[in-house]
Amino acid sequence: MPFDLTRPLSWKTATGDADTMLQNLQANILKGHVREHLHILLLHFDKGPEDPAEARALLTGLVPLMKSAKTHLHEVRDFKQNGSKDESDTPPYVGVGLTKAGYERLNLSAEAFSDDAFKRGMRADETRANLKDPEIAQWEAGYQEEIHAIVLVGGDKPGSVVTTLREVEDLLTDSIRVLGRETGRGLHDAANRGIEHFGYVDGRSQPLFLTEDLEEEGSRNGGTSVWDPGQGLERVLVADPLAPNPATDFGSYFVLRKLEQNVRVFRQAEEDLADALNLEGSDRERAGAMLVGRFKDGTPLTLEATPGAHNPVMNDFNYNDDLAADKCPFQAHIRKTNPRGSGGFGVPLEKERRHLMARRGQTYGERSDGDLPESGVGLLFMAFNSDLVDQFEFTQHSWANNARFPDPHGEPNPGLDQVIGQGEGSRPPATWPRVWGEEEGQEVPAMAQAVTMKGGEYFFMPSLSFLRSL
Ligand code: HEM
């Protein structure tokens, strides 16, 4: 029986095609897999389509190291039933993706893929112009050449992750070159919540594709009555066009972007904004919260003027009591990237929600306590999409980089997303509420850009059945 892609899925009661889909789908797509320790390999297949045997052997050889979505969901249920959230005894996650050029090296046509962004790739002039990304010459070396495949190995325990990474490396042959390597490492605050390098709780707001996750969000994680994170499977899954059975074999488009964070510049921007608005005492923390949209501890600025979030932090909110943006500015990162129905363009919420994507990023780079690194640390931004143009590219291009979004009444011009906005030339000034909840705003010159894109690519993460069939 075909399953309904327009709704979230109950994996525990899944039967027939839905169950087969879960057995053939890679893990980490429908639900994030633990990846506190993460290694990424960016691969180049030196041999052309006339000789794809070694590249194909690598991909089939990886399958025994990989786990299906179904296996992963069972593992998570078992930890919970055993009263522990410790995933450390299970094998690490191994994920595999291919670029369009990668499919061609396997002597397969990528024409069956419909996504334009995937077909262009991130290095294409059109993509870079669209996203206002830096010249390729400024990207890190591993991203400058054509990438064919990505392999991710992630887990909770560094030892088992490295053991699995070695098993992956043992499958590489002379004609399969490692263009680049990335190492991700989770950062945490004192309450053990995952944070990013600017110090803010990250990864909290996600689209949820499983009814079991939605129920948990509703009953134990703070509710879903104001903000419904539920999304149909069609917002993340794509029928794998090259797999044996597209009715049950699914994959997902995957975006990777290495985003370097200049922590010193961001910290200075927080101070400068607090100074410009004459914020005093503990209210100075609100400056950074206005850049991100949440306080460091995750408290949404639209709900509270001061931090004090519980764990997990609140996500059942929208901006309906803040339509003038005098609590959380329009240009705050989380309001730009998810306006929760308060956006411009006159688009109904149901349509606006379609742009959201399953974020699976991880921080990279070592730093010592108290350090304010200017380079070498950042976010390996990763996300699964069913439509890269309408999800990731729309978010970066039409929301984050669009100084006029949202522009419900023509004025004011909110400015770029304060964390990830990119644009040529000078960044426009933005207006900020000096007092939380008071409409009168003050214009302040724009901060310097603190996040720099260092390279990236679009991949398709195929079904396990496709990989086995090679
Ligand atoms: C270095 C770069 C980035 C940093 C430091 C960063 C930081 C954060 C933080 C602290 C949050 C709040 C936690 C949460 O609500 O889950 C967040 C949320 C979010 N970010 Fe980012 N982010 C970065 C890059 C990106 C990129 C490239 C995109 C997409 C183009 C993006 C899209 C989002 C979205 C959609 C949310 C959730 C908003 C919501 O649903 O309320 N982020 N980010």
Residues whose N, C-alpha, C, O or C-beta is under 5 A from the ligand:
A	BS01	HEM	E196 Y200 V201 D202 G203 R204 S205 L259 I334 T337 N338 L379 F381 F392 T395 Q396 I420 V451
